Amino acid sequence: MDVSYESRAGGSVVAMVKGDVDLNTSPVLRRGLLARLDGVPAGSALVLGLAGVTYMDSSGVAVLIETLQRSRHRGARLALAAASPAVRMVIELARLERIFPIVDDVEAALGGGTAAEGRAGDGRTS
């Protein structure tokens, strides 16, 4: 797994993830995302670009859930951008597509878009 981080205007951060997110690699992803999230101010976004993820298991989903919870606590937004079929499948199997904003691309996520494909909500559960 490889992750690159880019700071954007307003304090937002984009994390581009490539490769497998599994039991061996998810701790590295978790540490990196939570460390970057500490620098994201309230009202800004942490965007995960997931087009390059070839496999994700339940440990990867746990990282996404923890990052979402932490971002909410900080008042920041979390969005998943360009989720690969592998990511979509695991999110749908876990029935989490309603809590994770999934958009077509990073720019849409940074602009606050949430329903690029008509299925993502605002990241809140009812």
Stockholm file with secondary structure:
# STOCKHOLM 1.0

chainA/1-126         MDVSYESRAGGSVVAMVKGDVDLNTSPVLRRGLLARLDGVPAGSALVLGLAGVTYMDSSGVAVLIETLQRSRHRGARLALAAASPAVRMVIELARLERIFPIVDDVEAALGGGTAAEGRAGDGRTS
#=GR chainA/1-126 SS CEEEEEECGGGCEEEEEEEEESTTTHHHHHHHHHHHHTTCCTTCEEEEEEEEEEEECHHHHHHHHHHHHHHHHHTCEEEEESCCHHHHHHHHHTTCTTTSCEESSHHHHHTTCCCTTSCCCCSCCC
#=GC SS_cons         CEEEEEECGGGCEEEEEEEEESTTTHHHHHHHHHHHHTTCCTTCEEEEEEEEEEEECHHHHHHHHHHHHHHHHHTCEEEEESCCHHHHHHHHHTTCTTTSCEESSHHHHHTTCCCTTSCCCCSCCC
//
